[in-house]
Amino acid sequence: MRARSLVAVLGLVALVSCATNKSSDKAFFDQVSSLSKEEILARGEALLAKKHYEEARKFFSFLADSFPNDPLGRQAALKVADSFFAERDLESLTEAQLRYKDFSNRFPNDPARAYALLQLGKCSFNQRRGAMRDLTQVREAADSFRRVVQLFPDSERAKEAAELLAQCEEDLAKHEILVARYYASIGAWEGASQRMEFAVANYPKSKAVADAADLVAKTHEYRTHTAVAPSATPAPTPEPKNP
């Protein structure tokens, strides 16, 4: 009897929840049906400013889905991505990343593509974990920022993209030099030389390379004495040994 009672209660809760959702959806559609596209966008922006992200997304999503090829519809699609980006947690950043990438791919000629690529890079940039950790996110961010600089050099987004790209390249250069110093510390000068040559060739303006002048000189001396041709690719990152 208790089991039957529990099933009945759960069924009633589900029915009430379903009815509530339908009522809420109807109220929302009744509301937006009386608004212009500009007013719908403004409602979403007001909610986003108050950090009511889920509610804001309802207005943006309705506008983006209803008018996908309209300038306001495209703007709303980016606002959906912005609402996820603003939440900053890993799941939200991943969702924002997918939406910025989708916008960039679907609308290659849209004036807002530079912004979408910049934000795409920021999604990865905000997930970076340091010079000696997995650099996948740093490389992805650098690729997006580089595309902004190359494709939209006169865009207002290009300056910010260039600054963030420099930070990414600083992390990448630092990684190469830390590995090179490790190789040097164990006398593996071939590996150290490959890493330093790669860092100097790819990140010549980085502070990390400038601060490693001593190692640049030592690896250059090694190359001079051994007369070994430089490698086109850096030596592999050594695997940490278990104690």
C-alpha positions, 0 to 999 in steps of 0.5 A: 500500500505504501508503494502504491501511495508513493507512486500516486504522489509522484505521479501527482507531483509530475502532473503539477510540475508539467502543468506549471511548466506549460502555464509558465511557457504560455505566460512567456509566449503571451508576453513576447508576442506583444513585444517587438524584436527590439523590446525582446532583446532589451528585456533579455539585456536587462535580465542579463545585467541583473545576472538573471542568466536563465531568464535572460536566455529565454528572451535571447533564445526566442529571438535567435530561434525566431529570426536566425537571419535577422541582425537582431536574431544574430545579436541575440544568438551571441547574447545567449553565448554571453550569458553562459560566458558570464557564469564562468564555471567550467560547464558554462564556459564549455557551452559558451565556447560551442556557441561562439564557435558555431556563430563564427562558422555559420556567419563568416561575413557577419561584422560580429565575427571578430567579437565571437572569435575573441570570446571563443579565445577567452573561453579557452584562456579562462581555463588555462592551468599554468605553464607546466600543465596541459597547454591545450587550452592555451594553444586553442586560445592563442589560435582564436586570438591570432585569427582575430588579429589576422582576419580583422586587423582594423577591428576594435577587437584586434588590440585586445586579441593581440594583448591576450595572444601575447599572454598565451605566447608567454605561457607557451614560451615559459613551458619550453624554457622550463623543460629546456632547463630540466634537460640542461640540469640532467646534461641532456643538451640536445633536448635543451637545445631543441627546446630553446631553439623552438622558443626563440624561433616562435616566441622571440619577443616573450619575457620568458625568452629574454630572461633565459639569456644564459640558457640561450648562450649555453645551448648556442655554445653546445650547437657550435661545438657539436655542429649538429643541425637544429631540429624543426620540432622541440624535444618531447616533454619529459614524463615525471618520474614516480618517487 
